[in-house]
Amino acid sequence: MSPERKSELYFEEIGADFDSFMSQYDVSRRKALIDRLLKRATVSGDAIEVGCGTGAITPVLLGRGLNITVGDISLKLAQETARHFNLIGIECDATRIPLPDQSYGLVISSEVIEHVPDPYAALREMSRITAPAGYLVVTSPNKLWYPLLWLSVKLGVRKFAGNEIWLWPWEAAKVVRESGLEVVQQSGCHLFPWQVPFANKILPLFDLLGDYLWPLMINWGMLAKRPR
């Protein structure tokens, strides 16, 4: 069985339990991060979310006057998310996106590239389908914090069994630049783990400084644009 098919089956298997793998607080802060990045962008036309899963992040695209497509390696998950939000859903392997070059005015992907076999290929593919004057928004965990993930797996705290390939934020930016896009803004969220007691009372204040603290934060976000 191919790695792609194994990934598809795994994500379909855990689809009903996605919420148990995600902190709703984390989701809310990533939505805020994406909103902050999109304030620097003028988006219109066609948009696609790569790796939509069960649609936790999808609402950030709604209400912007966009023609939205949601894609996932699991066609089942993409179709379920599409039905829920009345959108278009397609099967979409992030490392081999079945779409034409420079075809979307906005490409967005949150906490996806670290779960694919080749995150560099995913960044190149998402850059490839970004249209002239279009934008790419990506969020992903910072490799700086990978030792904490390793420890949580060893202690049996984290049950997720998919790929975990975390990049340095400047690595991701380099790949995107090499793919012909300009990095407009880098930001982040979570200066320290939100699982710490009372962290959610303090962390949003640091998130306001994400444009400066992103190299140290657990999650980085990047806004890039393809020149006209």
N, C-alpha and C positions, 0 to 999 in steps of 0.2 A: 504494500500500500504506500502511495506517495506521501511525503511529508505534508503536502497541501491538503490531501484528503483526510489524513489523520487530524490535522488542525481543525478542519471543517467539522468532523464528527465530534471532536472534543468540545468545541464551542457550542455545538448544538446540544450536546449532552448536558452542559452546565447552564444552558440558556435560561432555564426556569429558575436557576439559583444565582443569577448574575448579581442580584442585590446583596447576596450574602458575601460576595467577594469584593463589593464596593462599599465604601463609606459614603453615606449620603452627604456628609459634611464635605468630604473630598470632592464629590461631584459638584456640589454647590460652589466651591472655591475654584474649580476648573472652569465652570461656566462663567464665573466672574472674571477669570483670567482671559478667557476667549473674548468676552465682551470688551474688556479693556484693550485688547489687541485690535479688535475690529473697529474701534473708534478712530484708528489711524487709517482705515481703509474706506474707499468708496466702492461698494460692491453692487453689482447688478447682473441680471441675466441668469444664467444657469449656475447652480451650485451643487456640489456633491460632498457627502460625508463618507469618507473611506473608513470602514470598520465601525459601522453604526451599532453593532451588538443589539441590545434590547431598546436602544433609543434614549439612554440617559442624557446624552449631550445634545441630541437632535433639536430640542426646543430652542437652542441659541440661534438656529437658522430661521426659525419661524418669524413671521411678521416683518420681514425685511424686503418683501416684494420680489423674492427669488423663485425661480423654477428649481425645485429641490429634488435631488435623487439621493437615496440612501443605499449604500453598498456594504456587503459583508462577505467574508469567505464562505459563510453559511447562507445559502439562498433562503433557507427557512427563516432565519433571524431577520434578514433584510426584508422579506415579504411581510413578516409580522409587524416590524417597525413601520414599514410603509403603510400598511393597512391602518395602524393605530393613528398615524398622523395625516392620512390621506395623501401620501406622496408616491413617488415611483421607487421601486426597490429592485436592485439587481445583484447578481452574484459577482463578487469583486475580491479577487486575491490582490492584496496591496502590493505585492512584489511583481505582479503581472496584470495591470489594470486593463480590462478589455474595452478601452475607449480611445478615440482618436487623439492625436497630439493637439495640445493647446485648445482644448474644447470647453473648458469650464472657467467662468469668471471668478469663482471661489471654490477652493478645494480645502476641506477641513478634516482633520483627523486628531482625535484626542486619546492618548494612552493606547495606541495601537502598534506603532512601529516596534516597540520593545517585545511584542509577542509574536512577531513574524520571524522566519528563519534568517532573513537578511534585511535588517532595518535600513541599510544603505540603499538597497535596491528599491525599497518602498519609498524612500525620500526622492530618489531619482524619478520613479514612476509618477508620484504625485506632482513633482515639478514639471514633468513632461506634459501632463494634461492641463496645466495652468495656462490660461489664455493670455495673449498680450494685454497688458494693463490689468491683468487679473491677479488675484491674491491666493497665497497658500498660508494656512494656519495649522501649526502642529504643536501638540503638547506631548511630553513624555517625561519619564523619571530621569533624574540626574545621576550619572554614574558615580558621582561623589558619594552618594548614599547607598551604593550597592552592597557594601559590607553589612549594613543593617538588614537588608533583604536576605542576604545569605544566612545571617544569624537567625532570623525569624523562621526560615525554612528548616534549618537544623534543629531548632527547638520545637518544631511542629506547630508553630503559631499560624503560619501561612499555609493554606491547603491547596492553593492554585498550583496546577502541575503543567501549565503551558510554558512556552519559551519565555525567558527573561533575559533579554539582551539590552542592557541599558547603555546609552551613549552619553558622552560629554556634550553639553550644548554647543560648544564651538565646533565639535566634529560634525554635528548635524548641519550647522550653518555653512560649513565648508562644502559639504555635499550639495546643498541647495545652490550655493553660489556657482559651483562648478557646473550645475545643471542649467545655468543661464538666468537665475533669478537674483534679485537684489534683496538683501535682508534689511527690512525697514525697522523692525523693533524686536528686541528680546526682553522677556519678562519672566516672572515666575510666581509660584505660590508655595506655601509651607516652608518656613524657615527652619522648623524642627518638626518632629512627628506629631500629628494631630491626636495620636492615641494618648499622649501625655495628659494627665488630669488637668482640666480647665484650659487646655491649649486653645480650644476654639473661642475662648474669650479674648485671647491675645493675638493669635496668628493673623486674623484679618487686618490688624493694624500694620503688621510687617508686610502683608501682601500689598498694601498701598505703596510700598517702596520696592515692589517687585522689579521695576525697571532698573534698579541699582543693585539689588541683592540677588538677582537671578542666578549668578554663578554658584551661590551657596545654597540655593533652595532645593527642596526635594523634587519639585516638578518645574521644568522649564517650559516656556512657551515662545514660539517664534512666529512672526509675521513677515512674509516675503512677497515680493511683487515681481512679475515678469515685465520688463520694459515694453513699451509699445513697439 
